[in-house]
Amino acid sequence: MGKVVAITGGARGIGRATADELERRGATVAIGDLPELDVTDRDSFERFLDRVVRDHGRLDVLVNNAGIMIVGPLAEARAGAASKVIDVNVKGVMHGMQLASPRLQRGGHVVNLISSSAWIAPPALAVYSASKHAARGLTDAMREELRAAGISVTGVYPGVVDTDLAVGTRPARGSKMISPAEVAAAVADAIERPRDELFVPRSLGPLLRTYQALPIRGRRLFGRAIGIDDLYGSVDPASRAAYEQSLG
């Protein structure tokens, strides 16, 4: 593609797979991740983007990929971990869009890796779902703000992806665990041919739109039918202990 692409959270999981796929397609990729890049620190994010422009002459695409998740009832969530989810998943996306927009040329592109949880709100996933609903709102608003400048904004909504973030969890009834490579290929396609929204797998789009269009009682019944009502409440905390302890 010949584009210069900056990816946050690019050292592992979806970010690493996306970097590999974009490089395979001819892009120049700059990876940002801890400890060099902290997306919750605006100055750190600004230094990362400035370094990309300095080293490669321009910035064509920013992929806001960095994200974290905690699972369990809100009443039992550790305050520090819950706040960090909001900081990374919401403030990180906000910082990225705010800082990238003046650095992107006309024809530039912001891709936000969000989640299917931006459309649903399962029990025991309150903090993560709230952060992803907020990220979706930021994405939709910024798409309109940046349209006149010729900058595209894509929201990406994958189901459950087989990464450290999702350890111990499972997909809803009738669906399957998605590989990072599947998401990476879809993101690369969207960079080559920009679109407003991207669901992975594609069949997830009609399902999520239908769910959100229903009244609360309808959503509750729909959720029971596909197992969303107990999808995260049945997760064994021990299976996620190491990951969630790493969040601080």
Backbone bond lengths (Angstrom), bond angles and torsions (degrees), N, CA, C in turn:
res aa  C-N    CA-C-N  psi(-1)  N-CA   C-N-CA  omega(-1)  CA-C   N-CA-C  phi
1 M - - - 1.458 - - 1.520 112.34 -
2 G 1.335 117.15 -23.77 1.453 120.55 -179.90 1.510 114.49 73.33
3 K 1.309 118.61 9.58 1.461 121.67 -177.93 1.522 111.31 -91.99
4 V 1.333 115.38 153.52 1.466 121.70 173.96 1.524 107.14 -97.25
5 V 1.334 115.49 118.40 1.466 121.68 -173.87 1.521 109.97 -121.08
6 A 1.320 117.00 127.48 1.465 122.31 174.36 1.521 108.44 -103.43
7 I 1.334 116.51 133.30 1.464 121.88 -177.34 1.520 109.42 -125.66
8 T 1.327 117.21 125.36 1.465 120.09 173.97 1.526 109.37 -88.10
9 G 1.331 116.03 151.74 1.461 119.85 -177.17 1.523 110.62 59.89
10 G 1.326 115.79 36.55 1.465 120.14 -171.49 1.510 116.12 -89.97
11 A 1.323 118.41 5.21 1.459 120.06 -175.81 1.525 113.80 -85.98
12 R 1.330 117.33 -11.80 1.468 119.34 -176.05 1.530 109.69 -157.13
13 G 1.305 116.09 172.25 1.454 121.96 172.75 1.517 114.27 56.83
14 I 1.336 116.11 -137.79 1.464 121.40 -178.48 1.527 110.81 -60.39
15 G 1.324 117.04 -40.26 1.462 120.20 -178.81 1.508 112.47 -60.63
16 R 1.334 117.47 -45.91 1.461 121.79 179.55 1.524 110.97 -65.16
17 A 1.338 116.22 -43.06 1.462 120.13 179.58 1.529 110.61 -63.99
18 T 1.327 116.80 -38.50 1.462 120.74 179.22 1.519 110.90 -66.88
19 A 1.327 116.65 -42.14 1.461 120.27 177.45 1.525 110.65 -59.50
20 D 1.327 116.85 -45.06 1.467 120.68 -179.86 1.526 111.18 -62.23
21 E 1.342 116.08 -43.40 1.467 120.32 -178.16 1.527 111.05 -66.58
22 L 1.319 117.11 -41.53 1.459 120.03 -179.70 1.522 111.58 -67.76
23 E 1.321 116.87 -39.31 1.463 119.49 176.64 1.524 110.47 -63.75
24 R 1.314 116.77 -38.31 1.461 120.96 178.16 1.522 111.14 -61.82
25 R 1.340 116.16 -31.90 1.463 120.74 -179.42 1.528 112.79 -90.52
26 G 1.328 117.48 5.18 1.459 120.26 173.07 1.504 116.65 100.02
27 A 1.324 118.13 10.77 1.463 120.36 177.95 1.529 110.25 -85.43
28 T 1.322 115.51 155.98 1.461 121.90 169.35 1.515 106.72 -96.01
29 V 1.330 117.06 121.62 1.465 121.35 -171.57 1.523 111.24 -114.94
30 A 1.325 116.17 131.47 1.468 122.76 173.11 1.521 107.96 -112.38
31 I 1.328 116.16 122.07 1.462 122.10 -177.35 1.523 110.35 -98.89
32 G 1.327 115.29 130.88 1.455 120.70 174.10 1.518 109.64 -117.95
33 D 1.321 117.31 132.46 1.467 121.44 178.87 1.520 108.49 -161.01
34 L 1.329 115.03 166.89 1.455 119.89 176.60 1.527 110.10 -60.46
35 P 1.334 119.84 146.32 1.473 126.45 1.81 1.533 113.76 -88.98
36 E 1.358 117.66 -8.49 1.464 119.34 -176.02 1.524 112.78 -67.77
37 L 1.350 116.56 -37.17 1.458 120.18 -179.77 1.515 110.13 -120.29
38 D 1.321 116.10 121.69 1.461 123.07 173.15 1.525 106.89 -114.65
39 V 1.333 116.68 106.77 1.468 119.96 -173.89 1.521 112.40 -66.17
40 T 1.334 117.85 -18.26 1.467 120.23 178.67 1.524 111.96 -79.31
41 D 1.329 116.43 -12.17 1.463 122.98 -179.74 1.531 107.95 -104.03
42 R 1.317 116.18 109.32 1.469 120.00 -175.41 1.520 112.17 -58.09
43 D 1.322 117.10 -40.41 1.467 120.52 -179.30 1.523 110.96 -64.98
44 S 1.334 116.41 -40.06 1.454 120.83 178.13 1.530 110.77 -62.46
45 F 1.327 115.65 -43.05 1.468 120.47 179.36 1.534 110.00 -64.04
46 E 1.322 116.53 -41.88 1.463 120.51 -179.64 1.520 111.27 -63.39
47 R 1.321 116.97 -41.21 1.468 120.50 178.58 1.532 110.64 -62.95
48 F 1.332 116.30 -39.48 1.463 120.49 179.00 1.526 110.73 -61.41
49 L 1.332 117.54 -49.22 1.459 120.23 -178.42 1.527 111.43 -66.69
50 D 1.317 117.61 -38.32 1.465 120.49 177.46 1.526 110.71 -63.12
51 R 1.317 116.27 -37.56 1.471 120.09 179.09 1.527 110.68 -66.37
52 V 1.335 115.62 -38.74 1.470 119.20 178.09 1.522 110.08 -61.71
53 V 1.331 116.38 -47.65 1.470 120.48 -179.78 1.524 110.77 -63.57
54 R 1.320 116.54 -40.92 1.469 120.18 -179.85 1.528 111.48 -65.30
55 D 1.329 116.35 -42.97 1.465 119.96 -175.37 1.524 113.04 -77.32
56 H 1.339 116.78 -30.53 1.469 119.34 -172.44 1.528 113.78 -119.90
57 G 1.320 117.03 -0.29 1.450 120.04 173.85 1.514 115.59 87.26
58 R 1.327 117.77 -15.59 1.467 120.10 -179.23 1.529 109.06 -170.72
59 L 1.324 114.85 172.70 1.461 122.17 172.87 1.525 107.24 -131.67
60 D 1.340 116.77 120.71 1.460 121.30 -179.85 1.523 112.59 -99.81
61 V 1.331 116.28 -36.33 1.465 120.51 -174.04 1.528 109.99 -142.42
62 L 1.323 116.70 135.39 1.465 121.61 168.45 1.517 108.10 -112.90
63 V 1.334 116.56 126.77 1.463 121.84 173.65 1.523 107.72 -106.48
64 N 1.323 116.40 106.31 1.467 121.94 175.72 1.524 107.90 -80.87
65 N 1.309 115.88 96.19 1.461 120.66 -174.61 1.517 113.18 -110.75
66 A 1.325 118.66 -27.64 1.463 121.40 -174.64 1.524 111.11 -55.07
67 G 1.332 116.65 132.39 1.454 120.75 179.46 1.516 111.30 -164.29
68 I 1.328 116.76 153.85 1.457 121.70 177.75 1.530 108.79 -137.76
69 M 1.337 116.61 165.14 1.465 120.15 -176.17 1.520 110.85 -147.41
70 I 1.329 116.17 139.38 1.457 121.47 167.62 1.529 107.70 -117.79
71 V 1.335 115.51 149.98 1.460 121.86 -178.09 1.525 108.84 -124.70
72 G 1.327 116.68 137.40 1.455 121.62 177.15 1.511 110.96 137.29
73 P 1.328 117.81 167.38 1.468 121.44 179.57 1.521 111.33 -58.74
74 L 1.312 116.88 142.52 1.459 121.25 -179.05 1.519 111.68 -58.68
75 A 1.330 117.10 -36.84 1.467 120.76 -178.54 1.524 112.37 -62.50
76 E 1.336 116.69 -22.58 1.461 120.63 -177.56 1.523 112.88 -102.03
77 A 1.323 117.86 -0.49 1.468 121.05 -176.42 1.515 111.26 -72.31
78 R 1.312 116.74 136.00 1.458 121.10 174.47 1.527 108.18 -68.57
79 A 1.321 116.38 131.75 1.464 120.89 -174.12 1.527 111.83 -57.03
80 G 1.321 115.97 -42.98 1.462 119.34 -178.50 1.517 112.53 -63.24
81 A 1.340 115.97 -42.29 1.466 119.77 -178.62 1.522 110.72 -68.58
82 A 1.336 116.97 -41.94 1.463 120.74 -179.96 1.530 110.69 -62.23
83 S 1.314 116.63 -43.75 1.465 120.25 179.23 1.516 111.53 -64.68
84 K 1.318 115.74 -34.99 1.467 119.03 -179.21 1.520 111.04 -68.33
85 V 1.340 117.01 -35.32 1.462 120.01 176.39 1.526 110.17 -59.57
86 I 1.327 116.66 -45.31 1.465 120.58 178.73 1.530 110.70 -64.64
87 D 1.325 116.24 -42.22 1.465 119.91 -178.85 1.526 111.76 -62.08
88 V 1.333 116.78 -46.63 1.467 120.08 -177.63 1.524 111.42 -73.25
89 N 1.329 116.19 -49.80 1.467 120.07 -170.75 1.526 114.41 -78.69
90 V 1.325 116.95 -24.10 1.466 119.72 179.77 1.532 110.94 -108.79
91 K 1.323 116.21 -58.12 1.461 118.22 -178.54 1.519 111.64 -63.91
92 G 1.330 117.15 -35.60 1.458 120.08 178.85 1.519 111.65 -61.28
93 V 1.328 116.32 -43.79 1.470 121.11 178.27 1.527 109.99 -66.60
94 M 1.324 116.84 -42.14 1.462 121.16 179.33 1.520 111.15 -61.91
95 H 1.330 116.71 -47.45 1.461 120.13 178.07 1.524 110.56 -58.18
96 G 1.333 115.55 -45.40 1.457 119.25 -177.24 1.516 112.39 -60.15
97 M 1.329 117.12 -47.93 1.462 119.79 -178.28 1.526 111.54 -67.73
98 Q 1.320 116.38 -39.90 1.462 119.89 -178.94 1.521 111.32 -65.63
99 L 1.336 117.30 -41.47 1.456 121.28 -176.28 1.518 112.90 -81.61
100 A 1.320 116.75 -31.42 1.470 119.19 -177.71 1.512 112.17 -76.23
101 S 1.324 117.40 -34.66 1.469 119.91 -171.84 1.529 113.69 -56.09
102 P 1.335 121.04 -42.41 1.468 118.01 178.40 1.529 113.43 -75.72
103 R 1.324 117.47 -13.21 1.461 121.49 -179.05 1.530 112.50 -95.08
104 L 1.323 116.58 -14.76 1.454 121.04 179.83 1.529 110.13 -85.70
105 Q 1.330 116.27 137.46 1.449 121.02 174.78 1.527 109.50 -78.68
106 R 1.330 115.89 169.17 1.459 119.64 172.65 1.527 107.77 -58.17
107 G 1.324 116.51 134.14 1.464 120.35 -172.89 1.513 112.09 93.02
108 G 1.343 116.99 0.79 1.460 121.41 177.22 1.516 111.16 -71.27
109 H 1.325 115.16 173.47 1.458 119.33 -169.77 1.531 109.76 -152.40
110 V 1.319 116.34 134.96 1.465 122.36 170.94 1.524 107.41 -115.57
111 V 1.335 115.80 128.68 1.464 121.61 177.53 1.521 107.65 -117.47
112 N 1.327 116.61 120.00 1.464 121.34 179.42 1.523 110.06 -106.08
113 L 1.347 115.89 115.58 1.464 121.16 173.25 1.516 107.30 -76.85
114 I 1.312 117.15 110.28 1.459 120.32 -175.70 1.528 108.56 -108.60
115 S 1.307 120.27 -109.94 1.457 122.09 -179.84 1.517 108.74 175.56
116 S 1.321 116.54 155.89 1.464 119.57 171.28 1.524 110.68 -62.67
117 S 1.333 117.20 -18.64 1.463 121.26 178.14 1.526 112.60 -71.05
118 A 1.335 117.20 -4.05 1.454 120.37 172.24 1.524 111.02 -77.45
119 W 1.329 116.87 -10.20 1.462 122.09 -177.88 1.523 112.26 -113.81
120 I 1.326 117.36 -18.50 1.453 122.48 179.66 1.523 108.30 -128.76
121 A 1.322 117.26 167.50 1.462 120.71 -179.86 1.519 109.21 -142.28
122 P 1.336 117.67 77.71 1.457 120.46 -177.27 1.520 112.52 -67.91
123 P 1.325 117.51 148.35 1.462 119.87 171.97 1.531 109.95 -56.94
124 A 1.314 116.20 148.62 1.468 123.88 179.92 1.521 112.66 71.51
125 L 1.331 116.77 11.83 1.465 120.55 176.38 1.537 109.69 -135.08
126 A 1.324 115.92 30.83 1.465 120.84 -171.99 1.526 113.03 -61.53
127 V 1.317 117.39 -48.19 1.464 120.35 -175.10 1.532 110.46 -66.22
128 Y 1.308 115.72 -47.69 1.465 119.89 -179.56 1.530 110.76 -63.25
129 S 1.325 116.81 -45.58 1.469 120.12 179.22 1.524 111.15 -61.21
130 A 1.327 116.52 -42.04 1.468 119.89 178.47 1.524 110.65 -60.37
131 S 1.325 116.21 -42.31 1.470 119.64 -179.30 1.517 111.28 -65.44
132 K 1.323 117.10 -36.80 1.459 120.16 -178.53 1.522 112.20 -77.91
133 H 1.337 118.05 -32.95 1.465 119.91 171.64 1.533 109.70 -61.38
134 A 1.333 116.30 -41.12 1.466 120.29 178.63 1.522 110.90 -65.31
135 A 1.326 117.00 -42.05 1.469 120.63 179.31 1.522 111.04 -63.45
136 R 1.317 116.28 -37.18 1.467 119.44 176.99 1.535 110.18 -65.16
137 G 1.332 117.25 -42.30 1.455 120.50 177.65 1.521 112.42 -61.13
138 L 1.329 116.72 -43.39 1.461 121.07 176.63 1.521 110.81 -60.45
139 T 1.322 115.33 -43.12 1.463 120.69 -178.72 1.519 111.34 -62.74
140 D 1.328 116.90 -46.32 1.464 120.79 -178.83 1.527 111.32 -64.54
141 A 1.326 116.88 -41.98 1.460 120.18 -179.14 1.531 111.42 -67.80
142 M 1.328 116.36 -44.09 1.459 120.00 -178.03 1.525 111.80 -69.15
143 R 1.320 116.99 -28.26 1.473 119.52 176.46 1.529 109.93 -57.90
144 E 1.340 115.23 -42.00 1.454 119.32 -179.91 1.527 111.77 -75.89
145 E 1.325 117.36 -36.52 1.461 120.34 179.44 1.523 112.02 -64.55
146 L 1.335 116.94 -35.87 1.462 121.04 -174.17 1.518 113.79 -94.23
147 R 1.324 116.83 -5.83 1.466 119.88 -176.82 1.532 111.71 -58.61
148 A 1.329 117.31 -43.92 1.465 120.74 -177.84 1.526 112.27 -64.54
149 A 1.342 116.16 -26.02 1.461 120.52 178.98 1.522 112.05 -84.59
150 G 1.341 116.85 -0.13 1.458 120.39 179.40 1.515 113.50 75.66
151 I 1.337 116.95 23.79 1.473 121.75 178.82 1.518 108.95 -106.77
152 S 1.323 116.41 127.92 1.463 122.36 179.97 1.518 110.49 -88.43
153 V 1.322 116.17 148.90 1.470 121.73 176.07 1.528 107.80 -131.32
154 T 1.329 116.01 123.98 1.461 122.12 -179.83 1.522 110.37 -116.64
155 G 1.324 116.93 129.80 1.459 122.01 171.76 1.522 109.02 -98.82
156 V 1.322 116.77 128.32 1.466 121.97 -178.35 1.526 108.69 -110.10
157 Y 1.334 115.56 127.84 1.460 120.86 -173.99 1.530 110.67 -125.07
158 P 1.330 117.44 85.90 1.468 119.93 177.31 1.524 111.58 -85.39
159 G 1.326 114.72 159.40 1.452 120.47 170.68 1.520 109.33 -77.33
160 V 1.314 118.02 -149.86 1.467 121.62 -178.35 1.530 108.87 -75.86
161 V 1.327 116.01 122.30 1.461 122.04 -176.19 1.529 109.38 -106.96
162 D 1.299 115.84 141.43 1.464 122.40 -176.50 1.532 110.76 -76.65
163 T 1.341 115.45 78.78 1.460 122.26 178.68 1.524 108.92 -134.24
164 D 1.342 116.35 175.97 1.469 120.36 177.60 1.519 111.29 -59.68
165 L 1.335 117.35 -35.21 1.462 121.28 -178.68 1.525 111.89 -57.54
166 A 1.336 116.73 -36.12 1.463 121.01 -174.83 1.526 113.10 -98.19
167 V 1.318 117.98 10.20 1.466 120.19 -176.67 1.534 110.90 -54.36
168 G 1.324 116.25 135.41 1.460 121.66 178.43 1.514 114.42 85.55
169 T 1.335 118.55 -8.60 1.458 121.58 -179.54 1.530 109.84 -101.23
170 R 1.334 115.61 173.83 1.464 120.44 179.36 1.526 108.58 -143.69
171 P 1.333 117.46 158.79 1.469 119.74 178.33 1.516 112.12 -74.47
172 A 1.321 115.89 165.90 1.462 121.07 178.52 1.519 110.29 -67.18
173 R 1.324 115.31 161.52 1.450 121.42 179.75 1.529 111.18 -55.85
174 G 1.317 116.50 131.64 1.453 120.88 178.71 1.513 114.49 89.33
175 S 1.330 117.56 -4.57 1.467 120.44 177.82 1.518 109.72 -118.40
176 K 1.329 117.05 177.35 1.461 120.43 -176.40 1.520 110.18 -132.16
177 M 1.327 114.66 162.44 1.458 120.53 174.75 1.530 108.44 -67.92
178 I 1.323 116.51 135.87 1.458 122.00 -178.03 1.521 109.20 -99.02
179 S 1.313 116.66 143.55 1.463 120.18 177.44 1.525 110.09 -86.10
180 P 1.341 117.63 150.44 1.468 119.67 175.30 1.525 112.11 -55.97
181 A 1.320 116.96 -33.59 1.465 120.11 -179.31 1.525 111.74 -63.91
182 E 1.335 117.36 -35.10 1.464 120.54 177.87 1.526 110.68 -63.99
183 V 1.320 115.82 -43.97 1.463 119.66 178.44 1.525 110.14 -65.64
184 A 1.318 116.44 -42.28 1.461 121.16 -179.06 1.523 111.51 -59.47
185 A 1.321 116.70 -43.42 1.464 120.12 179.96 1.526 110.93 -63.91
186 A 1.328 116.80 -39.88 1.462 120.75 179.26 1.524 110.83 -66.70
187 V 1.331 117.36 -40.44 1.461 121.16 178.38 1.528 110.31 -63.80
188 A 1.318 116.60 -44.22 1.469 120.29 179.08 1.526 110.88 -61.81
189 D 1.336 116.65 -39.92 1.468 120.30 176.63 1.528 110.99 -60.78
190 A 1.343 115.74 -41.11 1.467 120.46 -178.47 1.525 111.51 -69.48
191 I 1.323 117.33 -30.14 1.462 120.23 176.66 1.525 109.98 -71.27
192 E 1.325 116.35 -37.81 1.460 120.09 178.26 1.533 111.55 -70.80
193 R 1.343 115.72 -36.71 1.470 121.06 179.82 1.524 107.82 -133.40
194 P 1.347 117.28 87.12 1.474 121.27 -172.85 1.524 113.24 -55.17
195 R 1.319 114.74 141.27 1.460 122.53 175.35 1.524 108.07 -143.62
196 D 1.319 116.37 162.31 1.461 119.87 -175.58 1.518 112.80 -73.65
197 E 1.330 116.81 -43.70 1.464 121.42 -177.16 1.511 110.27 -134.68
198 L 1.319 114.62 149.27 1.454 121.05 -178.31 1.527 108.45 -141.31
199 F 1.325 116.16 124.27 1.461 121.19 178.09 1.527 109.26 -110.26
200 V 1.327 115.98 138.15 1.462 120.94 179.78 1.526 108.85 -129.46
201 P 1.358 117.00 113.80 1.467 127.15 -2.09 1.522 111.10 -71.93
202 R 1.330 116.08 167.80 1.459 121.03 -176.25 1.530 111.81 -59.23
203 S 1.330 116.59 -32.59 1.470 121.00 -178.37 1.518 112.90 -64.82
204 L 1.335 117.09 -15.41 1.458 121.25 -179.73 1.529 112.02 -69.15
205 G 1.328 117.13 -28.25 1.454 121.36 -177.00 1.524 113.78 -57.66
206 P 1.344 118.75 -56.87 1.465 119.53 179.35 1.521 112.99 -59.75
207 L 1.327 116.78 -35.30 1.465 120.71 -179.96 1.526 110.78 -63.97
208 L 1.331 116.38 -47.83 1.460 120.52 -178.04 1.525 111.79 -68.91
209 R 1.300 117.17 -38.25 1.464 120.37 178.98 1.534 110.73 -65.72
210 T 1.327 115.53 -40.08 1.461 119.69 177.86 1.519 110.70 -64.09
211 Y 1.323 116.15 -45.60 1.463 121.51 -179.73 1.530 110.41 -57.38
212 Q 1.333 116.51 -46.44 1.457 119.05 -174.86 1.533 112.28 -73.19
213 A 1.308 116.81 -24.34 1.465 119.92 -179.71 1.523 112.69 -76.27
214 L 1.334 117.24 -14.85 1.461 121.03 -177.60 1.531 111.47 -78.71
215 P 1.339 117.95 154.02 1.463 120.56 170.43 1.525 109.54 -68.14
216 I 1.307 116.86 168.88 1.469 120.42 -174.05 1.520 112.05 -55.46
217 R 1.319 117.65 -45.73 1.469 119.50 -179.60 1.535 110.71 -62.35
218 G 1.315 116.62 -39.40 1.456 120.20 178.23 1.514 111.90 -64.87
219 R 1.345 116.51 -39.80 1.465 120.05 177.63 1.524 110.62 -64.21
220 R 1.335 115.91 -37.34 1.458 120.05 -179.71 1.536 110.41 -63.92
221 L 1.320 116.13 -44.63 1.462 120.25 179.33 1.527 111.26 -67.35
222 F 1.318 115.90 -40.69 1.469 121.30 178.18 1.522 109.34 -62.00
223 G 1.343 115.92 -44.23 1.456 120.64 179.89 1.513 113.05 -61.10
224 R 1.327 115.92 -39.32 1.467 119.21 177.26 1.520 110.99 -65.47
225 A 1.323 115.99 -38.67 1.461 120.43 -176.97 1.523 112.50 -62.61
226 I 1.341 116.95 -34.95 1.462 118.83 -178.90 1.534 112.21 -107.65
227 G 1.332 116.18 6.95 1.459 120.51 172.72 1.508 116.00 83.92
228 I 1.342 118.02 13.22 1.459 120.06 -179.96 1.518 111.69 -66.65
229 D 1.343 116.61 -31.16 1.466 121.07 -174.54 1.521 112.93 -60.90
230 D 1.343 117.54 -26.69 1.462 119.73 -178.93 1.527 111.74 -126.28
231 L 1.309 116.26 18.22 1.458 120.54 -173.96 1.527 111.91 -63.98
232 Y 1.319 117.21 -41.02 1.465 120.69 -176.85 1.515 112.67 -106.19
233 G 1.336 116.37 -19.43 1.457 118.94 177.01 1.511 112.90 -67.31
234 S 1.338 116.80 -21.99 1.464 120.76 -178.63 1.528 113.50 -95.42
235 V 1.343 117.08 4.97 1.463 120.53 179.70 1.529 110.05 -70.59
236 D 1.315 116.11 132.81 1.464 121.74 177.88 1.533 108.62 -73.80
237 P 1.332 118.58 116.66 1.472 120.12 -178.72 1.528 113.21 -56.33
238 A 1.339 116.21 -32.11 1.461 119.39 -178.52 1.527 111.52 -62.82
239 S 1.331 115.86 -31.07 1.463 119.31 -177.81 1.529 111.86 -70.38
240 R 1.345 116.57 -18.95 1.454 120.58 -178.65 1.523 112.88 -113.16
241 A 1.312 116.61 3.14 1.465 120.22 -173.28 1.521 112.59 -58.08
242 A 1.326 117.56 -47.77 1.458 120.53 -176.78 1.518 111.23 -63.18
243 Y 1.332 116.49 -44.57 1.468 120.29 -179.59 1.526 110.77 -62.94
244 E 1.336 117.19 -49.33 1.459 119.40 -174.48 1.524 112.17 -71.40
245 Q 1.332 117.58 -30.17 1.465 119.53 174.61 1.531 111.17 -64.97
246 S 1.345 115.69 -30.58 1.470 119.82 -179.23 1.530 111.71 -68.94
247 L 1.336 116.82 -15.73 1.466 119.87 -179.50 1.526 112.43 -78.09
248 G 1.326 116.66 -14.34 1.452 121.12 178.45 1.524 113.03 90.43
